[in-house]
């Protein structure tokens, strides 16, 4: 009898242990989830570094998976949408590609795709001095100085253009070199009005390029002072001549015994 009771207790203990383990497992699963990863979104990223002005090819691209809802605006989900475009900035390896950093290249030269809307590309002949000792690279920003002589043979130098973007050096719109390269021509991006100013300055004298710090912001132009209007003195009042009032006098005319009175005006 005691043996049967002991066996029954052992079986009851096993059943209770299994039930407790099952309950604990359900509670842990409810707290931490099932452990299955949520499906992510596949987006296009750079398989290698893409320098500025590079026409994108299939070898430059790869797919990466990111959590659903974490993708930034303007991403590419199909590599065909970005193949053939031209990068307008340097793209690092592994970086997710965004449409704002690429320009469409339908026809013509690669450089034409880099020219902004309503802008123009103008090439300037340079030497090792004008070209800032060869340190000008595509993507840099420069100021343009004009030097000329006036009629009195006096030299005048002034900055005619500021914060102009360098599109290309010689026939290269992209470079991964940081060493100085002596070039013979620099292509700049500017508005049509700025292009006219530069061509006129190049005809009148010499031009010089100065390299800008890319983090330097262009100062806002100071508002022109309002013209001071001098108060004019009030004119002296004009005095008009007023004739004195006419006075009347009485004259008595005696004719015999008859007296007449007549009034006269003086």
Backbone as numpy.savetxt, mean C-alpha at the origin, in Angstrom:
# Nx Ny Nz CAx CAy CAz Cx Cy Cz
-20.13 -77.32 50.81 -20.96 -76.12 50.81 -20.10 -74.86 50.81
-19.09 -74.86 51.64 -18.18 -73.71 51.72 -17.41 -73.55 50.41
-17.12 -74.68 49.77 -16.39 -74.61 48.49 -17.25 -73.95 47.43
-18.55 -74.29 47.38 -19.45 -73.70 46.38 -19.62 -72.20 46.63
-19.69 -71.85 47.93 -19.85 -70.44 48.26 -18.62 -69.64 47.82
-17.44 -70.18 48.03 -16.22 -69.48 47.62 -16.15 -69.30 46.11
-16.55 -70.37 45.38 -16.54 -70.28 43.91 -17.52 -69.23 43.42
-18.68 -69.16 44.09 -19.68 -68.17 43.70 -19.18 -66.74 43.94
-18.48 -66.54 45.05 -17.93 -65.21 45.34 -16.87 -64.81 44.31
-16.07 -65.80 43.91 -15.03 -65.49 42.92 -15.66 -65.08 41.59
-16.68 -65.80 41.15 -17.34 -65.47 39.89 -18.03 -64.10 39.97
-18.61 -63.84 41.15 -19.27 -62.54 41.33 -18.25 -61.41 41.30
-17.09 -61.65 41.86 -16.03 -60.62 41.85 -15.54 -60.35 40.42
-15.43 -61.43 39.63 -14.98 -61.26 38.24 -15.99 -60.45 37.44
-17.27 -60.77 37.62 -18.32 -60.05 36.89 -18.33 -58.58 37.28
-18.20 -58.30 38.56 -18.20 -56.91 39.02 -16.96 -56.17 38.51
-15.83 -56.86 38.44 -14.62 -56.23 37.91 -14.75 -55.86 36.44
-15.37 -56.79 35.68 -15.57 -56.51 34.25 -16.53 -55.33 34.05
-17.58 -55.32 34.87 -18.54 -54.22 34.77 -17.90 -52.88 35.14
-17.06 -52.89 36.16 -16.38 -51.66 36.57 -15.42 -51.17 35.49
-14.69 -52.11 34.85 -13.77 -51.73 33.79 -14.52 -51.16 32.58
-15.64 -51.77 32.26 -16.44 -51.28 31.12 -17.00 -49.88 31.40
-17.47 -49.67 32.63 -18.00 -48.36 33.01 -16.90 -47.29 32.98
-15.72 -47.63 33.49 -14.61 -46.68 33.48 -14.17 -46.34 32.06
-14.17 -47.35 31.20 -13.78 -47.10 29.81 -14.78 -46.17 29.11
-16.08 -46.36 29.38 -17.09 -45.47 28.79 -16.92 -44.04 29.31
-16.59 -43.89 30.57 -16.44 -42.54 31.14 -15.22 -41.83 30.55
-14.11 -42.56 30.43 -12.90 -41.96 29.86 -13.13 -41.58 28.40
-13.82 -42.45 27.65 -14.09 -42.14 26.23 -14.97 -40.91 26.10
-15.89 -40.73 27.03 -16.76 -39.55 26.98 -16.00 -38.28 27.30
-14.95 -38.36 28.13 -14.19 -37.18 28.50 -13.21 -36.74 27.43
-12.51 -37.66 26.82 -11.46 -37.33 25.86 -11.89 -37.56 24.43
-13.10 -38.04 24.19 -13.54 -38.31 22.83 -13.11 -39.69 22.39
-13.43 -39.95 21.18 -13.11 -41.26 20.64 -11.65 -41.39 20.24
-10.95 -40.22 20.13 -9.56 -40.27 19.72 -9.35 -40.23 18.24
-10.45 -40.19 17.46 -10.31 -40.15 16.01 -10.06 -38.71 15.57
-9.13 -38.46 14.66 -8.78 -37.14 14.18 -9.83 -36.67 13.17
-10.19 -35.39 13.32 -11.14 -34.81 12.39 -10.50 -34.64 11.03
-11.25 -34.84 9.97 -10.66 -34.68 8.62 -10.24 -33.22 8.40
-9.08 -33.01 7.76 -8.56 -31.67 7.50 -8.75 -31.29 6.03
-8.34 -30.06 5.72 -8.45 -29.54 4.35 -7.08 -29.62 3.68
-7.06 -30.01 2.41 -5.83 -30.09 1.64 -5.66 -28.79 0.85
-4.55 -28.10 1.09 -4.26 -26.83 0.42 -2.90 -26.92 -0.24
-2.65 -25.97 -1.16 -1.40 -25.96 -1.92 -0.36 -25.15 -1.15
0.84 -25.70 -1.04 1.96 -25.04 -0.36 3.19 -25.11 -1.26
4.24 -24.39 -0.85 5.47 -24.34 -1.63 6.35 -25.54 -1.29
6.69 -26.33 -2.29 7.57 -27.47 -2.07 9.03 -27.04 -1.98
9.33 -25.84 -2.45 10.69 -25.28 -2.39 10.57 -23.76 -2.35
11.66 -23.10 -2.16 11.62 -21.64 -2.15 11.29 -21.11 -3.55
10.36 -20.15 -3.60 9.95 -19.54 -4.86 10.40 -18.08 -4.83
11.46 -17.72 -5.54 11.93 -16.33 -5.50 10.95 -15.37 -6.16
11.14 -14.11 -5.88 10.33 -13.04 -6.47 10.44 -13.07 -7.99
9.29 -12.95 -8.68 9.29 -12.90 -10.14 9.43 -14.23 -10.81
9.23 -15.34 -10.09 9.36 -16.68 -10.67 8.02 -17.16 -11.19
8.03 -17.73 -12.38 6.82 -18.34 -12.93 6.64 -19.71 -12.29
5.50 -19.92 -11.67 5.25 -21.13 -10.88 5.05 -22.33 -11.79
5.74 -23.41 -11.45 5.59 -24.67 -12.15 5.12 -25.75 -11.16
4.77 -26.89 -11.68 4.24 -27.96 -10.83 5.28 -28.45 -9.82
6.55 -28.38 -10.18 7.60 -28.86 -9.26 7.74 -27.95 -8.04
7.20 -26.74 -8.11 7.28 -25.81 -6.98 6.23 -26.08 -5.92
5.26 -26.98 -6.20 4.07 -27.09 -5.36 3.96 -28.46 -4.70
3.22 -28.46 -3.60 2.86 -29.70 -2.91 1.58 -29.44 -2.13
0.96 -30.53 -1.67 -0.26 -30.42 -0.88 0.07 -30.67 0.59
-0.56 -29.88 1.45 -0.44 -30.09 2.89 -1.85 -30.10 3.48
-1.99 -30.77 4.61 -3.29 -30.87 5.28 -3.28 -30.00 6.52
-4.31 -29.18 6.64 -4.46 -28.31 7.81 -5.85 -28.55 8.40
-6.04 -28.23 9.68 -7.36 -28.46 10.29 -8.46 -27.70 9.55
-9.62 -28.30 9.50 -10.76 -27.68 8.84 -11.12 -26.38 9.55
-11.28 -25.31 8.76 -11.63 -24.01 9.32 -10.45 -23.16 9.69
-9.22 -23.71 9.63 -8.03 -22.93 9.99 -7.33 -22.35 8.77
-7.85 -22.60 7.58 -7.21 -22.11 6.36 -7.41 -20.60 6.22
-6.36 -19.84 5.88 -6.52 -18.39 5.68 -7.27 -18.09 4.39
-7.67 -16.85 4.23 -8.41 -16.45 3.02 -7.47 -16.41 1.83
-7.99 -16.78 0.65 -7.22 -16.71 -0.59 -6.32 -17.89 -0.85
-6.54 -19.02 -0.20 -5.69 -20.20 -0.42 -6.06 -20.87 -1.74
-5.17 -21.77 -2.17 -5.41 -22.58 -3.37 -5.67 -24.02 -2.92
-6.74 -24.59 -3.40 -7.02 -26.00 -3.13 -6.69 -26.88 -4.31
-6.35 -26.26 -5.45 -5.98 -27.00 -6.65 -4.72 -26.35 -7.23
-3.70 -27.16 -7.48 -2.45 -26.60 -7.97 -2.59 -25.99 -9.37
-3.59 -26.44 -10.13 -3.79 -25.88 -11.47 -4.16 -24.40 -11.41
-4.70 -23.95 -10.29 -5.11 -22.55 -10.16 -3.92 -21.61 -10.00
-2.78 -22.12 -9.59 -1.62 -21.27 -9.35 -0.49 -21.52 -10.35
-0.50 -22.66 -11.04 0.54 -22.95 -12.03 0.45 -21.93 -13.17
1.57 -21.35 -13.53 1.60 -20.33 -14.58 1.58 -18.92 -14.04
1.26 -18.74 -12.75 1.28 -17.40 -12.17 2.71 -17.00 -11.85
2.88 -15.71 -11.55 4.20 -15.17 -11.23 4.17 -14.67 -9.79
5.15 -15.06 -9.01 5.21 -14.64 -7.62 5.61 -13.17 -7.53
4.87 -12.41 -6.75 5.17 -10.99 -6.57 5.97 -10.73 -5.30
6.39 -11.79 -4.62 7.23 -11.67 -3.43 7.96 -12.99 -3.24
8.93 -13.02 -2.35 9.64 -14.26 -2.07 8.74 -15.19 -1.24
8.67 -16.46 -1.65 7.87 -17.45 -0.95 8.80 -18.47 -0.32
8.67 -18.70 0.99 9.53 -19.65 1.69 9.05 -21.08 1.48
9.93 -22.01 1.66 9.59 -23.43 1.52 8.59 -23.83 2.60
7.53 -24.54 2.20 6.51 -24.98 3.14 5.43 -23.95 3.40
5.55 -22.76 2.86 4.56 -21.72 3.10 3.29 -22.00 2.30
2.14 -21.80 2.94 0.86 -21.96 2.25 0.69 -20.82 1.26
0.32 -21.14 0.03 0.23 -20.14 -1.02 -1.10 -19.39 -0.94
-1.02 -18.05 -1.09 -2.18 -17.17 -1.03 -2.24 -16.40 -2.34
-3.43 -16.20 -2.84 -3.61 -15.59 -4.16 -3.05 -14.17 -4.23
-3.02 -13.44 -3.11 -2.54 -12.06 -3.13 -1.06 -11.97 -3.46
-0.33 -13.05 -3.35 1.11 -13.03 -3.59 1.49 -13.49 -5.00
0.49 -13.61 -5.87 0.75 -14.07 -7.23 -0.02 -13.21 -8.21
0.54 -13.08 -9.41 -0.10 -12.34 -10.50 -0.26 -13.30 -11.67
-1.38 -13.16 -12.37 -1.65 -14.01 -13.51 -0.72 -13.66 -14.66
-0.29 -14.67 -15.36 0.62 -14.50 -16.50 -0.01 -15.21 -17.69
-0.82 -14.47 -18.43 -1.54 -15.07 -19.56 -0.71 -15.06 -20.83
-0.06 -13.91 -21.12 0.72 -13.80 -22.34 1.77 -12.72 -22.15
2.71 -12.66 -23.10 3.77 -11.66 -23.01 4.88 -12.11 -22.08
5.72 -11.15 -21.71 6.87 -11.47 -20.87 6.45 -11.64 -19.42
7.31 -12.31 -18.66 7.05 -12.47 -17.24 7.03 -11.14 -16.52
7.85 -10.20 -16.96 7.91 -8.90 -16.32 6.58 -8.17 -16.41
5.85 -8.35 -17.50 4.58 -7.65 -17.66 3.59 -8.04 -16.57
3.67 -9.27 -16.07 2.76 -9.71 -15.03 3.08 -9.07 -13.69
4.29 -8.55 -13.53 4.69 -7.93 -12.27 4.30 -6.46 -12.19
3.95 -5.86 -13.31 3.59 -4.44 -13.32 2.20 -4.29 -12.71
2.09 -3.42 -11.71 0.82 -3.21 -11.05 -0.20 -2.53 -11.94
-1.45 -2.53 -11.47 -2.53 -1.91 -12.23 -2.31 -0.41 -12.33
-2.50 0.13 -13.53 -2.33 1.56 -13.81 -0.90 2.02 -13.59
0.05 1.10 -13.65 1.47 1.45 -13.50 2.20 1.13 -14.79
3.45 1.63 -14.88 4.27 1.42 -16.07 5.67 0.95 -15.64
6.33 0.24 -16.57 7.72 -0.18 -16.35 8.62 0.64 -17.25
9.65 1.25 -16.66 10.57 2.10 -17.40 12.00 1.68 -17.07
12.80 1.45 -18.09 14.16 0.98 -17.92 15.12 2.17 -17.98
16.05 2.19 -17.04 17.04 3.26 -16.93 18.43 2.66 -17.08
19.24 3.26 -17.94 20.62 2.79 -18.08 21.43 3.27 -16.89
22.20 2.36 -16.29 22.96 2.68 -15.09 24.39 2.17 -15.24
25.24 2.62 -14.32 26.58 2.08 -14.20 26.79 1.65 -12.75
28.03 1.37 -12.38 28.25 0.88 -11.02 27.97 1.93 -9.96
27.98 3.23 -10.33 27.68 4.28 -9.37 26.18 4.50 -9.27
25.54 4.71 -10.42 24.09 4.93 -10.41 23.36 3.71 -9.88
23.87 2.53 -10.17 23.25 1.29 -9.71 23.59 0.91 -8.30
24.04 1.85 -7.47 24.34 1.65 -6.05 25.34 0.50 -5.89
26.39 0.57 -6.66 27.50 -0.39 -6.58 27.05 -1.83 -6.77
25.98 -2.04 -7.54 25.53 -3.38 -7.84 24.67 -4.02 -6.77
24.26 -3.27 -5.75 23.45 -3.84 -4.68 21.95 -3.71 -4.95
21.56 -3.22 -6.10 20.15 -3.16 -6.45 19.67 -4.54 -6.87
18.58 -4.99 -6.27 18.00 -6.29 -6.58 16.51 -6.11 -6.84
15.90 -7.00 -7.61 14.45 -6.90 -7.83 13.69 -6.92 -6.51
12.75 -6.01 -6.38 11.97 -5.88 -5.16 12.43 -4.77 -4.25
13.64 -4.22 -4.49 14.12 -3.10 -3.69 13.33 -1.84 -3.98
13.47 -0.85 -3.10 12.84 0.45 -3.26 13.94 1.51 -3.34
13.78 2.47 -4.25 14.80 3.48 -4.46 14.14 4.86 -4.57
14.97 5.90 -4.34 14.61 7.28 -4.66 15.43 7.69 -5.88
14.89 8.60 -6.67 15.57 9.06 -7.88 15.96 10.52 -7.70
17.26 10.81 -7.86 17.78 12.17 -7.76 18.12 12.69 -9.14
17.87 13.96 -9.37 18.18 14.60 -10.64 19.23 15.68 -10.41
20.28 15.68 -11.23 21.35 16.69 -11.16 21.43 17.38 -12.51
21.37 18.71 -12.50 21.43 19.49 -13.74 22.06 20.83 -13.44
22.43 21.53 -14.51 23.01 22.86 -14.38 22.03 23.89 -14.95
21.86 24.97 -14.21 20.95 26.03 -14.65 21.67 26.97 -15.60
20.97 28.01 -16.03 21.53 28.95 -17.01 22.77 29.66 -16.48
22.82 29.87 -15.16 23.99 30.55 -14.57 25.12 29.57 -14.23
25.05 28.35 -14.78 26.06 27.30 -14.61 26.12 26.79 -13.18
25.10 27.04 -12.42 25.06 26.55 -11.04 24.42 25.17 -11.01
25.06 24.21 -10.31 24.56 22.84 -10.24 23.42 22.75 -9.24
22.36 22.04 -9.63 21.19 21.86 -8.79 20.87 20.37 -8.72
20.66 19.86 -7.50 20.30 18.47 -7.28 19.04 18.41 -6.42
18.09 17.60 -6.84 16.85 17.45 -6.08 16.30 16.04 -6.26
15.54 15.60 -5.26 14.87 14.30 -5.34 13.56 14.47 -6.08
13.45 13.83 -7.23 12.26 14.00 -8.06 11.24 12.87 -7.88
11.69 11.68 -7.46 10.79 10.55 -7.27 11.19 9.82 -5.99
10.21 9.32 -5.25 10.46 8.63 -4.00 9.76 7.27 -3.98
10.40 6.35 -3.28 9.81 5.02 -3.01 9.38 4.31 -4.30
10.30 4.23 -5.26 10.04 3.57 -6.54 10.51 2.11 -6.45
9.67 1.20 -6.94 9.98 -0.23 -6.86 10.84 -0.67 -8.03
11.87 -1.49 -7.74 12.73 -2.07 -8.76 12.09 -3.38 -9.22
11.73 -3.44 -10.49 11.11 -4.66 -11.04 12.15 -5.66 -11.51
13.21 -5.18 -12.12 14.20 -6.10 -12.68 15.54 -5.38 -12.81
16.60 -6.16 -12.82 17.95 -5.67 -13.09 18.47 -6.42 -14.31
18.92 -5.64 -15.31 19.24 -6.22 -16.61 18.02 -7.00 -17.13
18.19 -8.26 -17.48 17.05 -9.06 -17.96 16.58 -10.06 -16.90
16.85 -9.77 -15.63 16.50 -10.69 -14.56 15.48 -10.05 -13.65
14.32 -10.70 -13.50 13.28 -10.20 -12.61 13.30 -10.90 -11.26
14.19 -11.89 -11.09 14.29 -12.59 -9.81 15.74 -13.00 -9.60
16.15 -12.99 -8.37 17.50 -13.43 -8.03 17.53 -13.86 -6.58
18.27 -14.91 -6.28 18.42 -15.37 -4.91 19.80 -15.03 -4.37
20.50 -14.12 -5.03 21.83 -13.73 -4.62 21.78 -12.44 -3.81
22.64 -12.35 -2.82 22.76 -11.13 -2.03 24.08 -10.42 -2.29
24.88 -10.99 -3.17 26.15 -10.36 -3.51 25.93 -9.30 -4.57
26.76 -8.24 -4.58 26.60 -7.18 -5.59 26.85 -7.70 -6.99
26.00 -7.26 -7.91 26.12 -7.63 -9.32 26.06 -6.36 -10.15
27.13 -6.08 -10.89 27.17 -4.89 -11.73 26.23 -5.10 -12.92
25.28 -4.20 -13.07 24.30 -4.30 -14.13 24.38 -3.07 -15.01
23.74 -3.13 -16.17 23.75 -2.01 -17.11 22.40 -1.34 -17.23
21.36 -1.95 -16.71 20.02 -1.37 -16.81 19.19 -1.81 -15.62
18.34 -0.91 -15.17 17.42 -1.18 -14.07 16.02 -0.80 -14.53
15.07 -1.70 -14.34 13.68 -1.44 -14.72 12.89 -1.07 -13.47
12.23 0.09 -13.52 11.50 0.63 -12.38 10.00 0.63 -12.67
9.21 0.51 -11.62 7.75 0.58 -11.73 7.29 1.94 -11.23
6.50 2.65 -12.05 6.02 3.98 -11.67 4.76 4.31 -12.45
4.12 5.38 -12.03 2.91 5.83 -12.70 3.29 6.56 -14.00
2.34 6.76 -14.92 2.66 7.48 -16.15 3.20 8.89 -15.89
2.67 9.60 -14.90 3.18 10.95 -14.60 4.61 10.89 -14.10
4.92 9.90 -13.27 6.30 9.76 -12.78 7.25 9.40 -13.91
6.78 8.60 -14.87 7.63 8.25 -16.01 7.99 9.49 -16.83
7.04 10.40 -16.99 7.33 11.64 -17.72 8.36 12.48 -16.98
8.25 12.54 -15.66 9.22 13.31 -14.86 10.62 12.72 -14.99
10.72 11.40 -14.96 12.03 10.75 -15.04 12.66 10.95 -16.41
11.88 10.80 -17.48 12.43 10.97 -18.83 12.90 12.41 -19.04
12.13 13.37 -18.53 12.53 14.77 -18.65 13.82 15.05 -17.89
13.94 14.51 -16.67 15.14 14.72 -15.87 16.36 14.06 -16.51
16.16 12.90 -17.12 17.28 12.22 -17.78 17.74 12.99 -19.00
16.82 13.71 -19.65 17.20 14.51 -20.82 17.93 15.78 -20.42
17.52 16.39 -19.30 18.11 17.66 -18.87 19.46 17.48 -18.19
19.70 16.33 -17.59 20.96 16.14 -16.87 21.18 14.68 -16.53
21.75 14.43 -15.36 22.03 13.07 -14.92 21.09 12.69 -13.78
20.89 11.38 -13.63 20.07 10.89 -12.53 20.91 9.95 -11.67
20.51 9.81 -10.43 21.19 8.95 -9.46 20.14 8.21 -8.65
20.35 6.92 -8.40 19.45 6.13 -7.59 20.01 5.97 -6.19
19.15 6.10 -5.19 19.54 5.89 -3.80 18.68 4.77 -3.23
19.32 3.80 -2.58 18.63 2.63 -2.04 17.94 2.98 -0.73
16.67 2.59 -0.60 15.87 2.88 0.58 15.83 1.69 1.53
15.61 1.97 2.81 15.31 0.92 3.77 13.89 0.41 3.51
13.68 -0.89 3.32 12.33 -1.38 2.99 11.31 -1.15 4.09
11.76 -0.93 5.32 10.84 -0.71 6.44 10.53 0.76 6.65
11.18 1.62 5.89 10.96 3.05 6.07 9.66 3.46 5.39
8.82 4.13 6.15 7.54 4.59 5.63 7.71 5.98 5.02
6.97 6.22 3.96 7.02 7.51 3.29 6.28 8.54 4.14
6.92 9.64 4.53 6.22 10.63 5.35 5.07 11.26 4.58
4.01 11.51 5.32 2.86 12.16 4.70 3.17 13.62 4.41
2.74 14.11 3.25 3.02 15.51 2.92 2.33 16.45 3.90
3.06 17.49 4.29 2.49 18.47 5.20 1.45 19.31 4.47
0.35 19.61 5.14 -0.66 20.44 4.47 -0.13 21.83 4.20
-0.48 22.35 3.03 -0.03 23.68 2.67 -0.72 24.72 3.55
0.06 25.70 4.04 -0.56 26.73 4.89 -1.55 27.56 4.10
-2.59 27.93 4.77 -3.60 28.74 4.12 -3.06 30.15 3.88
-3.34 30.71 2.72 -2.83 32.06 2.43 -3.40 33.09 3.40
-2.50 33.98 3.85 -2.90 35.03 4.78 -3.43 36.21 3.98
-4.64 36.56 4.24 -5.27 37.68 3.55 -5.16 38.91 4.43
-4.42 39.91 3.95 -4.25 41.13 4.71 -5.54 41.96 4.65
-5.91 42.44 5.82 -7.12 43.27 5.89 -6.85 44.64 5.29
-7.63 45.02 4.33 -7.46 46.32 3.69 -8.11 47.40 4.55
-7.44 48.55 4.68 -8.02 49.63 5.47 -9.32 50.12 4.84
-10.25 50.45 5.71 -11.52 50.95 5.21 -11.35 52.34 4.62
-11.94 52.57 3.47 -11.80 53.91 2.86 -12.49 54.98 3.72
-11.87 56.18 3.68 -12.44 57.29 4.45 -13.80 57.66 3.90
-14.71 57.95 4.77 -16.06 58.31 4.28 -16.01 59.56 3.41
-16.76 59.52 2.35 -16.83 60.65 1.42 -17.86 61.65 1.94
-17.38 62.88 2.13 -18.27 63.92 2.63 -18.92 64.64 1.44
-20.17 64.60 1.44 -20.92 65.26 0.38 -21.31 66.68 0.80
-21.22 67.59 -0.16 -21.56 68.99 0.13 -23.07 69.14 0.17
-23.52 69.74 1.26 -24.95 69.99 1.45 -25.18 71.49 1.49
-25.97 71.94 0.58 -26.25 73.39 0.52 -27.04 73.82 1.74
-26.69 75.00 2.28 -27.43 75.49 3.46 -28.87 75.78 3.08
-29.76 75.61 4.03 -31.18 75.86 3.73 -31.42 77.31 3.33
-32.28 77.46 2.37 -32.58 78.82 1.90 -33.48 79.56 2.90
-33.11 80.83 3.12 -33.86 81.65 4.06 -34.74 82.65 3.27
-35.89 82.85 3.79 -36.81 83.81 3.15 -36.89 85.10 3.97
-36.94 86.24 3.28 -37.05 87.57 3.92 -38.30 88.28 3.39
-38.82 89.12 4.24 -40.03 89.89 3.88 -39.67 91.34 3.57
-40.12 91.79 2.42 -39.86 93.17 1.98 -41.20 93.91 1.88
-41.24 95.02 2.51 -42.44 95.86 2.45 -42.30 96.91 1.36
-43.26 96.94 0.51 -43.27 97.92 -0.58 -44.42 98.91 -0.31
-44.09 100.15 -0.10 -45.08 101.19 0.21 -45.33 102.00 -1.04
-46.48 101.95 -1.45 -46.88 102.75 -2.61 -48.04 103.67 -2.17
-47.67 104.80 -1.89 -48.66 105.77 -1.37 -49.14 105.33 -0.01
-50.45 105.12 0.04 -51.04 104.64 1.30 -51.18 103.12 1.33
-50.76 102.48 0.25 -50.89 101.03 0.16 -49.57 100.37 0.48
-49.66 99.42 1.37 -48.43 98.70 1.77 -48.56 97.23 1.31
-47.58 96.79 0.50 -47.54 95.38 0.07 -46.32 94.68 0.69
-46.53 93.46 1.05 -45.42 92.64 1.60 -45.06 91.57 0.59
-43.80 91.43 0.28 -43.29 90.41 -0.63 -42.16 89.64 0.03
-42.21 88.31 -0.16 -41.16 87.46 0.39 -40.17 87.10 -0.67
-38.96 87.23 -0.33 -37.87 86.89 -1.25 -36.99 85.82 -0.63
-36.37 84.94 -1.50 -35.48 83.86 -1.03 -34.03 84.25 -1.29
-33.25 84.06 -0.28 -31.83 84.38 -0.40 -30.98 83.13 -0.37
